[in-house]
Structures are given as structure tokens and as C-alpha cells.
């Protein structure tokens, strides 16, 4: 089993930046991909970005060019660098890891990001 802990959320002005972290512990060698999702009040949870064990990355169209997902294998941590933030980026951001063939999945507890002047 894999445990995930997010950090780095907070309040930022429009145009600002934040970096979210997702620290993994447990049987981390079996992680096939790690994703960031977000959920705004009254909205469905949406996929923001994914990084695979091979290093491939994908992004939602709404964040392309502004957000970057990366990882530090030595620290067992995945990051989401968020630049040029907009009020519509306001949401709770969740980290999600899945195993090979989606045999298992694990969610973090979420971290709040608020973009407001």
C-alpha cells in the first residue's frame, strides 16, 4: 500500500505561483503513474496532470503552459509547479497514485489552493 501526503497549498494573488508536493511512502516501487486532480466547490473532480514511471507527462488543456508536473525519485515526491495562477484554479488539489494495470489506487488528503486578490 502507498500513502500520499500533499503540501504547499495556500492563498495567492492572480498571476502568482505555488508549488505543490506529494510525498509517497510505503511500497512505492509499484507506482505506475502519479496524477494531480482538483475539485472546486460544486464541481466534479478533474484530472490536472499525470507523470508516469517512465517520465511521460500529460496535462489538461486548461493548465498547459502554466503548470509543470515533475518528480524527485530520491525523495519519493511528485511536484506540481503552478505559474500564472487564475481565480478559476481555485480548488482542493489531490494527489493520486496507481499501480500497474490500475490494480490499486491511493489518494492523498488534499491541499487547498485559493487564487484571489
Backbone bond lengths (Angstrom), bond angles and torsions (degrees), N, CA, C in turn:
res aa  C-N    CA-C-N  psi(-1)  N-CA   C-N-CA  omega(-1)  CA-C   N-CA-C  phi
1 X - - - 1.459 - - 1.527 109.39 -
2 X 1.332 115.07 148.02 1.463 121.36 -179.56 1.523 109.00 -117.11
3 X 1.317 115.88 134.67 1.459 121.52 175.18 1.526 108.55 -108.73
4 X 1.324 115.15 139.00 1.465 121.54 -177.67 1.517 110.02 -123.93
5 X 1.336 115.84 136.38 1.465 120.98 177.80 1.518 108.07 -130.69
6 X 1.341 116.51 119.54 1.464 121.79 178.06 1.520 110.24 -92.01
7 X 1.317 115.02 154.23 1.459 121.95 173.67 1.519 108.44 -156.50
8 X 1.343 115.32 167.75 1.456 120.11 174.28 1.508 115.48 105.64
9 X 1.329 117.58 -4.85 1.457 119.22 178.36 1.516 111.91 -71.08
10 X 1.330 115.35 172.03 1.458 119.88 178.86 1.504 111.64 163.19
11 X 1.327 115.09 -166.47 1.463 123.12 179.68 1.524 108.96 -101.19
12 X 1.319 116.49 130.65 1.461 120.91 -179.54 1.524 108.82 -142.19
13 X 1.319 116.31 149.99 1.455 120.13 178.56 1.528 110.92 -78.54
14 X 1.319 117.66 155.02 1.466 119.87 175.32 1.528 110.94 -53.66
15 X 1.325 115.43 137.59 1.454 121.13 -176.75 1.519 113.75 89.86
16 X 1.313 116.93 -9.71 1.454 121.57 -179.11 1.520 113.33 -82.27
17 X 1.335 114.88 -175.28 1.466 121.46 -176.61 1.523 110.56 -132.56
18 X 1.321 114.84 152.98 1.458 123.09 171.75 1.515 107.66 -145.07
19 X 1.322 115.77 152.68 1.461 120.33 172.43 1.522 108.45 -122.93
20 X 1.320 115.33 120.18 1.451 121.66 176.24 1.523 109.83 -92.94
21 X 1.332 115.18 147.32 1.458 120.83 177.79 1.522 109.39 -123.52
22 X 1.325 115.62 146.22 1.464 122.55 176.74 1.527 106.72 -131.65
23 X 1.318 115.83 105.04 1.460 121.29 -177.98 1.525 109.32 -95.58
24 X 1.335 115.32 129.03 1.462 121.09 -178.41 1.519 111.10 -106.80
25 X 1.322 114.98 144.10 1.461 120.95 173.45 1.523 107.76 -140.15
26 X 1.319 115.72 161.09 1.457 119.58 -177.88 1.516 110.56 107.14
27 X 1.337 117.15 -145.79 1.468 122.09 -176.62 1.521 108.13 -86.45
28 X 1.334 116.77 72.01 1.456 122.67 -171.36 1.509 113.73 -75.71
29 X 1.318 118.94 -14.98 1.455 120.36 -179.44 1.516 111.93 -66.72
30 X 1.346 117.43 -18.48 1.456 120.93 -176.55 1.524 113.59 -92.96
31 X 1.322 117.69 8.70 1.465 120.45 -178.50 1.525 109.55 -76.82
32 X 1.327 116.65 123.01 1.460 121.94 178.00 1.532 111.26 -90.29
33 X 1.312 116.68 -34.31 1.466 120.36 -179.55 1.523 108.80 -160.83
34 X 1.326 115.23 151.54 1.458 122.55 175.53 1.512 108.19 -126.56
35 X 1.330 114.90 135.02 1.461 120.49 -177.18 1.517 110.89 -127.36
36 X 1.317 114.56 156.83 1.455 122.26 167.70 1.527 107.69 -109.43
37 X 1.316 115.16 130.94 1.453 122.94 172.90 1.532 107.59 -117.67
38 X 1.320 115.42 164.67 1.453 119.24 172.76 1.514 109.19 -143.46
39 X 1.330 113.86 154.10 1.458 120.67 179.17 1.515 109.50 -140.63
40 X 1.322 115.26 117.09 1.458 121.35 176.13 1.529 108.67 -90.12
41 X 1.330 117.51 158.48 1.464 120.13 179.94 1.528 111.50 -56.20
42 X 1.330 115.91 129.68 1.450 120.77 178.55 1.506 115.52 77.00
43 X 1.333 116.30 3.48 1.458 120.38 -177.98 1.526 110.61 -115.01
44 X 1.340 114.86 163.45 1.453 119.02 174.51 1.524 110.43 -78.98
45 X 1.311 115.24 155.69 1.461 120.09 176.44 1.522 108.20 -68.47
46 X 1.337 116.15 133.62 1.462 120.00 -179.11 1.516 111.32 -123.98
47 X 1.332 114.59 148.71 1.457 121.51 178.71 1.522 109.44 -77.74
48 X 1.323 115.87 129.73 1.464 121.45 -178.49 1.523 111.39 -102.42
49 X 1.331 116.97 -50.15 1.456 120.75 -176.66 1.519 109.76 -160.18
50 X 1.339 115.38 153.15 1.455 121.89 179.67 1.519 109.71 -137.76
51 X 1.335 115.85 143.24 1.459 121.59 170.96 1.527 107.19 -129.05
52 X 1.337 115.43 130.24 1.464 120.32 -178.36 1.527 110.85 -90.66
53 X 1.320 115.52 171.20 1.462 119.97 178.10 1.524 110.86 -63.23
54 X 1.332 116.71 -24.85 1.457 120.77 177.69 1.510 113.99 -85.06
55 X 1.335 116.49 -3.79 1.459 120.53 177.04 1.523 114.72 96.73
56 X 1.338 117.32 -1.87 1.447 119.53 178.03 1.512 111.63 -69.48
57 X 1.332 116.85 145.71 1.458 121.05 -177.82 1.525 110.61 -129.09
58 X 1.319 115.33 147.78 1.454 122.35 173.63 1.521 108.36 -138.43
59 X 1.333 115.26 154.18 1.465 120.72 -175.65 1.530 110.30 -138.22
60 X 1.309 115.03 151.27 1.456 120.42 169.17 1.524 108.18 -68.61
61 X 1.317 116.35 147.74 1.469 119.82 -178.94 1.523 111.52 -58.48
62 X 1.312 116.87 -32.80 1.461 120.95 -176.09 1.523 113.71 -68.31
63 X 1.325 117.88 -16.24 1.470 120.02 -177.46 1.527 113.04 -119.29
64 X 1.325 117.60 -4.43 1.465 120.35 -179.28 1.523 110.66 -56.84
65 X 1.323 115.06 134.40 1.453 120.28 179.83 1.516 113.81 85.66
66 X 1.333 116.95 -11.46 1.468 120.41 -179.80 1.534 111.97 -115.73
67 X 1.330 116.43 -35.68 1.463 121.11 -177.74 1.527 109.58 -108.58
68 X 1.335 115.39 147.75 1.457 121.33 176.25 1.522 109.65 -134.77
69 X 1.331 115.99 126.31 1.465 120.75 176.15 1.527 108.06 -99.60
70 X 1.318 115.85 138.23 1.459 120.74 -179.87 1.521 108.69 -150.96
71 X 1.323 115.59 174.75 1.466 117.78 -179.93 1.524 109.65 -146.84
72 X 1.325 114.03 155.03 1.457 122.77 173.92 1.520 106.38 -121.54
73 X 1.315 116.58 101.68 1.466 120.05 -175.26 1.523 111.85 -63.32
74 X 1.313 117.09 -33.22 1.462 120.23 -179.24 1.523 111.48 -65.31
75 X 1.336 116.09 -28.79 1.463 120.99 -179.46 1.525 112.42 -102.78
76 X 1.336 116.22 0.87 1.475 120.44 -178.41 1.518 111.17 52.46
77 X 1.316 115.46 43.38 1.465 120.94 -173.64 1.524 110.32 -131.89
78 X 1.320 114.98 138.19 1.461 123.00 173.26 1.519 107.84 -111.19
79 X 1.326 115.81 139.35 1.460 121.57 -177.11 1.521 110.77 -116.68
80 X 1.318 115.15 155.29 1.455 121.33 169.96 1.527 106.58 -130.65
81 X 1.323 115.45 104.52 1.457 120.93 175.97 1.518 108.19 -85.20
82 X 1.310 116.32 122.44 1.462 121.47 -176.13 1.522 108.81 -118.14
83 X 1.320 116.29 115.77 1.462 122.61 179.10 1.523 110.27 -115.20
84 X 1.310 115.64 164.95 1.471 121.90 178.30 1.528 110.81 48.93
85 X 1.311 115.90 48.30 1.458 120.55 -175.31 1.520 111.66 -65.62
86 X 1.334 114.17 145.63 1.456 122.64 -179.40 1.529 109.34 -120.54
87 X 1.326 117.48 157.10 1.471 119.07 177.54 1.527 112.73 -54.69
88 X 1.321 117.16 -32.94 1.473 119.99 -179.72 1.531 113.40 -72.37
89 X 1.324 117.17 -5.51 1.464 120.44 173.01 1.523 111.92 -82.98
90 X 1.325 116.52 -6.51 1.460 120.87 179.23 1.520 110.72 -61.73
91 X 1.328 116.20 124.85 1.460 121.73 -176.89 1.522 109.31 -178.07
92 X 1.323 115.48 170.95 1.457 120.62 165.63 1.527 106.40 -88.71
93 X 1.316 115.73 127.63 1.457 121.62 -178.62 1.531 109.42 -102.22
94 X 1.336 114.69 130.30 1.458 121.70 -177.85 1.525 110.73 -118.73
95 X 1.297 114.91 143.43 1.451 122.44 173.21 1.534 107.92 -98.03
96 X 1.326 116.06 140.34 1.466 121.61 -179.67 1.515 109.04 -138.08
97 X 1.322 116.84 129.52 1.459 122.25 176.44 1.526 109.09 -119.17
98 X 1.323 115.64 143.13 1.466 118.84 178.59 1.523 109.83 -132.37
99 X 1.323 114.26 155.15 1.452 120.04 179.08 1.522 111.80 -88.74
100 X 1.315 116.61 177.62 1.452 122.66 178.85 1.524 109.91 -60.21
101 X 1.337 115.71 131.06 1.458 119.69 -178.57 1.521 113.03 68.17
102 X 1.341 115.88 17.19 1.475 121.68 -177.49 1.525 111.39 54.06
103 X 1.326 115.96 36.05 1.457 120.20 179.20 1.526 111.51 -65.24
104 X 1.331 116.43 -25.52 1.464 121.93 176.01 1.511 109.34 -149.90
105 X 1.322 115.63 162.00 1.457 120.67 176.47 1.515 108.58 -148.39
106 X 1.321 114.98 148.41 1.454 119.71 -178.27 1.515 110.07 -139.50
107 X 1.343 116.93 135.14 1.456 123.13 179.37 1.517 110.69 -107.49
108 X 1.328 114.58 148.33 1.444 120.21 168.30 1.516 109.98 -84.60
109 X 1.338 116.32 -178.34 1.469 120.90 -174.73 1.518 112.68 -86.60
110 X 1.337 117.10 -13.88 1.456 121.50 178.65 1.517 112.86 94.87
111 X 1.327 114.79 152.23 1.461 121.56 176.06 1.528 108.36 -138.87
112 X 1.329 116.10 135.53 1.465 121.57 -174.63 1.521 110.94 -81.66
113 X 1.323 116.00 131.33 1.462 122.95 172.14 1.523 107.42 -119.20
114 X 1.322 116.35 123.89 1.459 121.63 178.89 1.522 108.79 -123.99
115 X 1.326 115.91 123.53 1.458 121.56 179.47 1.523 107.27 -111.85
116 X 1.322 115.19 110.57 1.460 119.58 -174.43 1.520 109.98 -159.48
117 X 1.333 114.80 147.87 1.459 119.01 175.38 1.520 110.57 -93.22
